[in-house]
Amino acid sequence: MDLSEMLAGTCPLREAGPQDHVDGVPARVVATPGSTQETSALLRACHAGGLAVVVRGHGTKLSWGRPPERLDVLLETTAMDGLVEHSRGDLIATAGAGMPLDRLGRLLAQGGHQLVLDDLVGTAAARTADAPDAPDADGGRTGSTLGGAVATNLCGPRRMWTGSVRDLVIGVRFVRADGTVAKAGGKVVKNVAGYDLAKLLTGSFGTLAVVTEVTVRLHPLPEAQRWVRMVVPPEALASVLGAAVHSQTVPQALEVRAVPGQAPEVAVLLGGTTGGVQARASRLVETLAPLLPQHRAAVRATEQAPGWWARPVDPEEGRPVLVRTTSRISGVGELVSSALDQGMTVTGSAGVGVLHALLPGDRAPEGARTSVDALRATSGRLGGSTVVLDAPPAVKADVDSWGPVPGLDLMRRVKNEFDPTRVLAPGRFVGGL
């Protein structure tokens, strides 16, 4: 039977084109369900027919992870893009998985709220806060969707303030591989009943279920923000980062940017009332300036974020080797130094020990493998890990993307419980899950 005939009546379908692939593996059909019920009908049919399904929002992170073992259906979430609820008194919101983070931010801002989630792959396209329903610059595909952020556990600079995506998601509606509809969590921040499946699904790369709605906790928009910025000699980096982390200025983010052959840059974000932010920024300048050779002239407070803020990957760079590497906070300076020794550019959250490192995409596979192995050894010794999120196909085929994974046997048992016939994104996640 023709695939379109097999799936007819479940949701809108179209034949896949050349652009409809996942890391080079072509799809046969693209499905665009507009609701949880249509998603359920689609997955029920795919499960019955033994079809492989990969979920796509805007596709900005679709090459992260490993290529799927097989692919029949690309399930697009873009039709499930509504703001279902914004409870201003409870500081929570529920939105469809296909909601663009950028648009969600504009809608929430109308009520003075924000989802503290930085989109690391969004573009710099101009958007206006007073036009919350305006389409995004290139047809709505300029950045991540809410579902994509949950699937990849997308975290940026302000993770230091409010935690990761796992800490912000308090409930999900999802569809299992056999079409069963389920919910996890609720609509209150302190809901602790039962197993926390929302956290389990976050960061699973769509291998356990298809998330159709997400409920998140919100924070008030700050009255003012200021960045304290400085260029730091490599030998002073560890002391500057340590002083910023342990200062009493309550930083919302502490970021470092290091390029081979250049002195690292550090930026600290402060937010709150106008007077409070100005006072804390001045106090932080006083704290950090004595640690630098140029003293006060080397540190400045500004209302302008650095151009590299929350942008580990420049869209103009093509497809580099993108690595997420972590360590305990006290080891960030050494981890940055190790990455620079391997010719990597580093951008990341020194305040939580999570960095992103880039190797040029033209690096030979064996050279990329050597660099990743060296960085992985350093991060492991410093209490962290190193994961290759993305790379050119030749490099990805030659490099161990995940490295050592504690609890892999347990993860396999979880996958087998959720998706025993391997319908959802087979092979995309750690250990071939």
DALIN-V438013 format. One record per residue. SS is DSSP state (H for helix, E for strand, C for the rest). PHI is phi in whole degrees, 0 to 359 (none if undefined). BURIAL is + if it has 16 or more other ideal C-beta (glycine too) atoms within 10 Angstrom, else -. Layout:
# DALIN-V438013
SS & PHI & BURIAL
SS & PHI & BURIAL
This chain:
# DALIN-V438013
C & none & -
C & 298 & -
H & 299 & +
H & 296 & -
H & 292 & -
H & 298 & +
H & 258 & +
C & 302 & -
C & 89 & -
C & 276 & +
C & 187 & +
E & 301 & -
E & 229 & +
E & 211 & -
E & 290 & -
C & 291 & +
C & 252 & -
C & 300 & -
C & 278 & -
C & 264 & +
E & 218 & +
E & 238 & +
C & 54 & +
C & 91 & -
E & 266 & -
E & 283 & -
C & 271 & +
C & 259 & +
E & 221 & +
E & 249 & +
E & 247 & +
E & 231 & +
C & 294 & +
C & 256 & +
C & 200 & -
H & 297 & +
H & 294 & -
H & 293 & +
H & 298 & +
H & 298 & +
H & 298 & +
H & 297 & +
H & 293 & +
H & 298 & +
H & 291 & +
H & 295 & +
H & 297 & +
H & 294 & -
H & 267 & -
C & 67 & -
C & 267 & +
C & 268 & +
E & 234 & +
E & 237 & +
E & 271 & +
E & 227 & +
C & 264 & +
C & 267 & +
C & 78 & +
C & 290 & +
C & 235 & +
C & 291 & +
C & 270 & +
C & 290 & +
C & 82 & +
C & 257 & +
C & 298 & +
C & 291 & +
C & 297 & -
C & 204 & -
C & 205 & +
C & 249 & +
E & 234 & +
E & 268 & +
E & 262 & +
E & 273 & +
C & 265 & +
C & 296 & +
C & 277 & +
C & 257 & +
C & 236 & +
C & 270 & -
E & 272 & -
E & 286 & -
E & 204 & -
E & 227 & +
E & 270 & -
C & 289 & -
C & 287 & -
C & 267 & -
C & 57 & -
E & 224 & +
E & 215 & +
E & 237 & +
E & 219 & +
E & 292 & +
C & 298 & +
C & 273 & +
C & 294 & +
E & 294 & +
H & 301 & +
H & 297 & +
H & 292 & +
H & 301 & +
H & 299 & +
H & 293 & +
H & 293 & +
H & 293 & +
H & 297 & -
C & 299 & -
C & 261 & +
C & 78 & -
E & 241 & +
E & 209 & +
C & 267 & +
C & 280 & +
C & 219 & +
C & 271 & +
C & 273 & +
C & 285 & +
C & 240 & +
C & 289 & +
C & 264 & +
C & 267 & -
C & 302 & -
C & 293 & -
C & 221 & +
C & 242 & -
C & 292 & -
C & 269 & -
C & 230 & -
C & 294 & +
C & 258 & -
C & 290 & -
C & 294 & -
C & 288 & +
C & 304 & -
C & 241 & -
C & 77 & -
C & 88 & +
C & 242 & -
C & 269 & +
C & 196 & +
C & 285 & +
E & 264 & +
H & 299 & +
H & 295 & +
H & 294 & +
H & 295 & +
H & 293 & +
H & 299 & +
H & 255 & +
C & 54 & +
C & 295 & +
C & 222 & +
C & 236 & +
C & 304 & +
C & 281 & +
H & 304 & +
H & 299 & +
H & 275 & +
H & 244 & +
C & 94 & -
C & 275 & +
H & 305 & +
H & 303 & +
H & 279 & -
H & 265 & +
E & 278 & +
E & 246 & +
E & 193 & +
E & 217 & +
E & 252 & +
E & 215 & +
E & 239 & +
C & 284 & +
C & 299 & +
C & 269 & +
C & 97 & +
C & 291 & -
E & 268 & -
E & 216 & -
E & 230 & -
E & 221 & +
E & 75 & +
C & 198 & +
C & 241 & -
C & 232 & -
C & 296 & -
C & 261 & -
C & 288 & -
C & 233 & -
C & 285 & -
C & 75 & -
C & 287 & -
C & 272 & +
H & 290 & +
H & 299 & +
H & 290 & +
H & 296 & +
H & 286 & +
C & 292 & +
C & 85 & +
C & 269 & +
C & 57 & +
C & 70 & +
C & 267 & +
C & 249 & +
C & 193 & +
E & 256 & +
E & 281 & +
E & 249 & +
E & 220 & +
E & 227 & +
E & 252 & +
E & 232 & +
E & 270 & +
C & 246 & +
E & 226 & +
E & 295 & -
C & 292 & -
C & 287 & +
C & 292 & -
E & 210 & -
E & 223 & +
E & 217 & +
E & 251 & +
E & 260 & +
E & 239 & +
E & 198 & +
E & 258 & -
E & 238 & +
C & 301 & -
H & 308 & -
H & 290 & -
H & 259 & +
H & 300 & +
H & 300 & +
H & 291 & -
H & 295 & +
H & 298 & +
H & 297 & +
H & 294 & -
H & 293 & +
H & 298 & +
C & 267 & -
C & 290 & +
C & 264 & -
C & 265 & +
C & 54 & -
C & 294 & +
C & 272 & +
E & 200 & +
E & 223 & +
E & 245 & +
E & 233 & +
E & 227 & +
E & 227 & +
C & 242 & -
C & 308 & -
C & 86 & -
C & 232 & -
C & 290 & -
E & 298 & +
E & 251 & +
E & 230 & +
E & 223 & +
E & 241 & +
E & 262 & +
E & 238 & +
E & 220 & +
E & 148 & +
C & 289 & -
H & 302 & -
H & 295 & -
H & 294 & +
H & 294 & +
H & 297 & -
H & 293 & -
H & 291 & +
H & 298 & +
H & 297 & -
H & 294 & -
H & 293 & +
H & 301 & +
H & 297 & -
H & 287 & +
H & 271 & +
H & 304 & +
C & 296 & -
C & 275 & +
C & 246 & +
C & 301 & -
C & 274 & -
H & 56 & -
H & 302 & -
H & 297 & -
H & 274 & +
E & 240 & +
E & 217 & -
E & 259 & +
E & 211 & -
C & 270 & -
C & 253 & -
C & 288 & +
C & 298 & +
C & 298 & -
C & 269 & -
C & 300 & +
C & 57 & +
C & 225 & +
C & 292 & +
C & 238 & +
C & 273 & -
H & 305 & -
H & 282 & -
H & 276 & -
C & 77 & -
C & 238 & -
C & 280 & +
E & 278 & +
E & 253 & +
E & 238 & +
E & 255 & +
E & 230 & +
E & 228 & +
C & 200 & +
C & 297 & -
H & 302 & +
H & 292 & -
H & 260 & +
H & 299 & +
H & 301 & +
H & 292 & +
H & 295 & +
H & 299 & +
H & 299 & +
H & 296 & +
H & 296 & +
H & 297 & +
H & 299 & -
C & 267 & +
C & 78 & -
C & 265 & +
E & 267 & +
E & 242 & +
E & 222 & +
E & 177 & +
E & 270 & +
C & 295 & +
C & 287 & +
C & 234 & +
C & 75 & +
E & 238 & +
E & 239 & +
E & 246 & +
E & 236 & +
E & 239 & +
E & 249 & +
C & 305 & -
C & 294 & +
C & 270 & -
C & 294 & +
C & 299 & -
H & 306 & +
H & 293 & -
H & 292 & +
H & 296 & +
H & 296 & +
H & 298 & -
H & 294 & +
H & 295 & +
H & 298 & -
H & 294 & +
H & 293 & +
H & 297 & +
H & 296 & -
H & 294 & +
H & 296 & +
H & 297 & +
H & 293 & -
C & 265 & +
C & 86 & -
C & 236 & +
C & 208 & +
E & 225 & +
E & 234 & +
E & 273 & +
E & 284 & +
E & 208 & +
C & 190 & +
C & 303 & +
H & 308 & -
H & 295 & -
H & 288 & +
H & 299 & +
H & 290 & -
H & 254 & -
C & 248 & +
C & 287 & -
C & 293 & +
C & 257 & +
C & 73 & +
C & 298 & -
C & 233 & -
C & 297 & -
C & 79 & -
H & 297 & -
H & 299 & -
H & 296 & -
H & 297 & +
H & 295 & -
H & 293 & -
H & 296 & +
H & 301 & +
H & 294 & -
H & 288 & -
H & 280 & +
C & 214 & +
C & 295 & -
C & 265 & -
C & 56 & +
C & 281 & +
E & 267 & +
C & 45 & +
C & 298 & +
C & 87 & +
C & 283 & +
C & 253 & +
H & 306 & +
H & 68 & -
H & 78 & -
C & 294 & +
